């Protein structure tokens, strides 16, 4: 079939990597299809993202015709596949991916065998236009595609492939896109999930992906500061920003996120002010996350889901952060009210043994950013009231773990290898910020202390952020484990007559640097 002069010849396209295709088309084509401008995004008019459907995904928008519609689909290869659960992980999955050019009629093929992908689900296009940024790059158009898979069977492995007109995953050309995922079980089973924050795009970040994949997680929690396209992380248009980093990030993580649901929330570096007043227009375009009763257009990183006997709650800490106030109070207290109601609902659910909460800014940490007083003021009392079992943060690029904290002090020491009961002792807070970005340290004179290298317990001189953006010194005794290295969290959930969370922290090498158990009422 004849290919237009401004496309990639099919014989060339088959030999090119995603990055090579992208650069070829970016430099050769002078006219770009524009689905949305920054101004339209600020008014909530992002095509395909303006309204949410009953399933929790945005409704499909039809993009206007453009010269690029004549590029044959065989010249455009999908990349950057990433999964996320719908509201019910047993029956819903969201498949997302990217293409370097606009395509016609994108879709997902799905089936119970890789050679039988008979079911075909239409996908929506969410186009994201970034205006030219002086000194950084020219204007950039990016295309994200999303498909909602509903009515799935619990505990079932499904095979899927992504495509569009001219690129069929069932054909020889598209077969490389075929991979699989597994839905959550109908009843609780033993499973593992992983977590970290502050990843970025580099060799350490990619190595952490490889390490966590060896844990065979049922899902992964990303506690914000996802790719660092926004360098400064202040939530302002004066921040340094290059949206092309997202292309690299999604490609870097694809070998994991194409099969492991990649559940993200928002950090300060994820407030990209070029798209909307709250900076979340980019998040809305790139990710499809569960609809849990909190408007995803307001805060896409706020949701909850239950997998087996564990309920997971994701929060947007930019809303309460005293340290970085760009979005302070942007939900007018609605997120905190939702959190209170959601925790109450989950704690009353007989099927839920454990509640895990994750968000970006630290409630308790001694590293560079220390602790955020806004998080402590707004959310820690709710965590205490509803006896949350584990809190996971990022923001500080280290691994640090507290003792059980109750009423803002040590409720019970939790040495490495020990157990704790949140109904009696308080809550353990974990900073898992060693996902790949440049590492931080600890206050002067404070030594690392981790499995095999335990140092004498000592009080630590640190600080917390106040509402006036001042740092208030504090001396703390809750800093139990400290490790300055790339790392991630691996949590094994056990159900049955003696349910427990077996929490381990692993260095990038796979060496264990911390472990403890959470049991309730034991």
N, C-alpha and C positions, 0 to 999 in steps of 0.2 A: 504494500500500500504506500502511496506517495506521502511523504512527510513534508509539511510546509517548511519554507526556508528558515523560519525563526524557531524551529523546534530542534530537538536532538535526534539525529538519525538513529533509528532503532538499533542498527548494528553497532553504533558507537555507544548508545545508552546502556546496552547490555554489558559492556565492558567497564563502565564508569562506576565509581563509588558514589554514595549519596553526596558527599562533599563536592566531588568533581562535577556531578550533575548540577548541583545548586550553583556553583560558581560559574559554570558554562552558561546557564540560563540567565543568571543575574547580570553577567557582563554583556551578553549578546542581545538581550531583549531590552528595548528602551521604553516600552510602554507596559505598565503593570495594571493588572486588574485590582480595583480598589473596592473592597466590601464595606470598609468603614474608615472614617477619619478619627483622629484623636478627639475632635470636637463632638462627633456623633457618639463616641464611646462615653464621653463625660455625661451625655444626656441619656445614657442607658439604651442606646440604639444598636448595640452590637448585633449583627446578623446572626440569628440562631441562638443568641444568648439573652435576648431581651425579656423573654417570658419562659417560665419553667412549666413543664408538663407534669402530669400526675405521677409519672414514674420517677421524677426528680431530675431528668435531663432537660436541657433546653429544647424548645420546639424547633423544628427544621425551618430554616429560612432559604428562600430561593435567591441566588445571587444574580445580578444583572449580567447580560452578555458582554463579552469583551473580545479583543483580538486574540487573546490567549486561549479562548475556547476552541480555536481551530488547531491547537497543538494536539497531535494524536496521543491518546492515553498510553500507548505502548512505550512512549518515550519518557514517561513519568513513573518513577518507582517509589512506592511508599517507604517510609522509615519512621523510627522513633515510636514504635508501638508501646503503649503502656495501659495496664489494666487498673480498674478500681471497682470495688463492690458497689452495687446499688444499695438501696435501703435494707434489703434482705439478702445477705451473702449466700443463703441457701438456694435462692432462685433467680438472683439478678447479678449480672456482670456488665460493666461498661468498658468498651474497647475504644481506645483513642489512638490516633497516629497522625503523621504529618506527610505532606507532599510538597515538593519544591515549586509547583505550579498549580493553578486552578485545574480541577478535573471535573468531569461530568459523571453524575450518578454514582457516587461512592457507595460501597456496601461492604458487609462482612458475610462470608460464607461460614457455616458452622455445622458440625455433625459429630457423631460418636466415634467415627473413624476418620483418619486423615485422607482416605481415598473416597470418602462419602460425605461430602459437604453440601448436602442437598438443601438445607435451609438457608435462605438469603434474607438479610436484614439491611434495610436502607440506612445510610449514615447521613449525618448533617455536616455541613461545612461551616466552620467558624473562622472567618478571615480576620486577620489582625494587621492593621497598617500602622507602622511607626514612621513618623515624619523624619526628615533628614536632621541629624544632630551635628551641629558644627564641631569640627575637629574629631569626630568619631567615625561616622559613615553616612552614606546616602540613605534616602528613604528606603524602607524595607517592607515588603508584603509577605506575610506568612500565612499558611493554610493548615488548619487543624481540623481533623475529621473525628466524629464521634458516633458510635452506634450503641443503642441500648438493647441488651440481650435480657429478655424477661421470660418467665415461664420455664426456667431451667429446672432440672432435677437435682435435689440435694445430694451431696456426696458423690458427684459424677464428674468424670473427666471428659471435657469437650475439646475438640479440635476446631481451629478456626484459621481463616486466612482473610486478608483485607485486599480490596481491589476497587476498580472503577472502570468505566467504559474504556476498553482497549487494554486493560490489565486485569486478567482473571486469575485469582489465586489457584483455581483448579487446573490451569493450563501449565505447560512446562515452564513458561516464563515466570509465572507467579508462585510456583510451588514453594519457593524458598520462604515465602511469608507464612506458611502454615506452621502453627505451633499449637500448644494446648494450655488449658487451665483446669482447675478443679474447684467446684463449688463447695461451700461449707457443708458439713455433715448435718443430717436431720436431727441427730442427738449428739450430746457432747462426746468428744473423743480426745485422746492425747494429741496435742499439736504444738508446733513451735512458731513463734513470730519473732521478727527482728526489728530493731529501731536504731536510728541515729538522726542527727541534724547536721547542718552546716557542711554540705557536701562539695558543691562546685564541680568544676571540670578540670581534671588533672590526673596524673598517674596514681596518686594516693586514693583519689575518689574511685577510680576504676578498680583498683586493687581491693578496696573495701566491698565493692559490688561482688567481686569474685569470692571473697571470704564469706560473705553472708549467704551467697547462693549455696555454698557447701552445707549450710545448716538446714536446707530444704524447708524454708519457712512457708507457712500457709499464707502469710501476707507480711508486708513491711510497712513500718511507720516512719515517715520522714518529718521530723519536728521543725521544719522551716529553714529559711535561708537555703533555698533549693539549688539554684545554679549560679547565683551571683552575677547575672547580667547587669544588675544595678550594683555598682562597685561600692558606693558610699553607704547605702542602707539607711538614709535619713528620710525617705519618702518624699523627696522633693525633685522638681525638674532640674535642679542644679546638680544632682547626683550624676556621676559618670555612668553611662548606660550604653550597652550594645546588645540588642535583642537577638543577634545571631548566635550568641552564647547558648540560647535555648535549643537551637538546632544541634549543637555539639553535645549538650547535656542529654537530650532525648536519645541521640544515637549511642552515647556512652553507656546509658543504662538499659538499652533495649534488650540485651541478652538476659537480663533479670526481669525487668518490668513487663515483658511480653507474656510471661507466665505467672509471675508473682504480683498480685494486686499491690500497687504502689500508692499507699494512702498518705497524702501530703497535707500539711497545714502551712500557714503563712508566717514567715519571719519578717524582720525589718527589711531585709534585702529583697523581699518579695512585694514590697509596696512600690509599684512602678507607676509614677505619677503622670506619665505621658498618656495614659489611656482613660483615666477616670479620676475624680476627686479623691477617692479612697485608694487608688492605685491598684485595684484588683481586676481591672479589665483584662490584663494579660492572663491571670489565673483562670478567669472564666472562659477564655478562649482555649486554653491548653488542657484543662483538666475537667473531667466529669466525675463528681463526687456524690456521695449519698445525700438524698434529701431527707433530713431528720426533723422537719418542722421549723427550722430556722431558715429564713430566706437566703438562698445561696448567692443571690445578686448583691446582698449587703455584705456578706462575709463568707466567701466560698470555702474557707478553711474551718468552718464550724459545722460539725455533724457528729453522728454516733452510729455505731453498728454493733451487732452481737454475733460473735463467732464462737460456736461451742458454748462453753460456760463462762466466757469472758466478754464483757461489754467494754467497748472502746469509745472514748469521747475525745474528739479533736476540738481545740479552741484556737481562737485568734487573739493572741496576747497583745498585739498592737493596740487593741481596743482599751487595754488597761495599763499600758506601760508608762511609767513615770520617766524612764531613761530616755526613750525616743518617742516624743509625744505627737508625731505627725498625725496619727489616727486615734489619739487618746479620746475616748468617749464617743467614737463615731457611730456606735449602735444605740446611743442614748440609754444605756443600761439594759437593753433588751437581751443581749447575749448573756449577761450574768443572771437575769431572770430565767432565761431558757435553761441555763446550766443547773440552777437550783431545781427546776421542775424535772429535768432529765435525770439528774442523779437520784432524786426521790423516786421516780418511776422505775429506774433500773434497780435500785436497792430493794424495791418491793417485788421484783420479778423473781419467782422461785427458781427459774432456770439459770439465773445469773449468780455464779459464785463470786466472781471478782470484777471490779471496775478499775480499768486502767485509763488514766487521763494523760494526753500528751499535747504540748504546745511549745512555743519557742522560748520566750524569755524565762529566765530562771527564777523560781521562788526562793531557792536556797543554793548558793554557790559562792565560792571564795575567789574564783579566777577573775580575769580582767574586767568583765562586765558586772561581776558580783551578783547581788540579788536585786530584784525589782520590787520596790515597795508597793507599787500598784497591784501586782499579782498577789502579794501577801494580803493587802487590804481588802481586795474584792473577792478573791477566789479561795484562799487558804481556809477561811472560816467555813465555806461550803464544803470543801474537801473533808474537813474535820467532822462537820455535822453529819455527812452522809457516809463517813468511814470509807473513803476511797482507798483502794489497796496499793496502788503504785502510781507515781507521777513521773513522767519522762519529759525532760526539757533538752534544748540545744543551747544556742547563743554563745556560750563559752566553749571554745574549741579545745576541750579536754574531756577526760572522764572523771567525774567526781560523784561520790555517793554519800548520802547522809546516814546517820543513825535514824531510828524512828523518831519523828518530830511530833510533839503534841503540845498545843498551847504555846507555840513558837520557841520551844526548848526541847532538849533531849527527853523523850518519853521513855526510851529504852535503848541502851547501846546495842548495836547490831554488828558485831565483828564479822570478818570474812568467814563464810561458811555457817553463820548462825541463822536462826529463824526468827520471825516476828509475826505478831498478830495485830492487825490494825484496829480491831475492836477494843484492844487493851493498851497497846503500846504507842499508837500514832502511825504516821505515814512515812515511808521511805521515799525520798526524792532523788532522782538520778539525772545528772547532767551527762548526756550522751552526745557531746558536740564534736567528737573526733571523726566525723564522717568523711573528711578529705581536705577541707580547707586548711590554710596555714594555721599551725597550732599555737596556743597560748601557753602561759605558765601559771604559777601560783604566787601568792604574795612573797616578798623577799624573806628568805630564811625558812620558809615552809617547805618541808620535804615531801616528795611523792611517797605514797604508802599504798601498796597493792599486793596481791597474792604473791607470796614468795619474797616480797621486799617490804614487809611491814615495819614501819618506824613507830617510835613511841608516840602515843596519843598526846596531843597538845592542843591548847586553845589557839585559834587563828585570828589574827587581826585583819579584818576585812571591812566591807561597808555595804550599805544598801542605798538605792536611789529613792529620793523623796519626791513629792509632788512638785516642788519648786525646782526640780532637776539638779538638786544638790546631792552630794554623796555624804551620807551620815555614817561615821565610823561605828563598828560594832565588833565585839569580841565574841567568837562563837566556839562551841565545843562539839557541834554536830557533824563536822567534816570528817568522815570515817575513812573513805578510800579516795585517793588522788592518783591519777595517771596521766602523764603528758605524752600522749602518743595516739596515732590513728587507731580507732577502735569502734566497736558497735555493741549493742545489747542483743542478747539472745534469750528469749523467755519461753520456757516449756510450761504449758498449762496442762495440769493433770485433773481429771474429773473423778467421779466415783464417791466412795464412802469417806475418803480423806483427800478432798480437793486441795490443790496447792499450786502456787506459781514458783517455779524453779528458775530464778533469775541469774543469768551469767553475763559477765562482760568479757569480751574477747578482743585481744589485740589483733591487728591486721594479719599477723603471722598465724593466728589461730590459737595462740597461747592464752589461757584463761588468766584474767587479772583480778577478777572478783566473782563471788557468787554468794547468794543467800536465798532463803525461802520465805514465802508469804503464805501463812495459813490463817484461817479465820475461826476463832472460838476454840482453838486447839489447846 
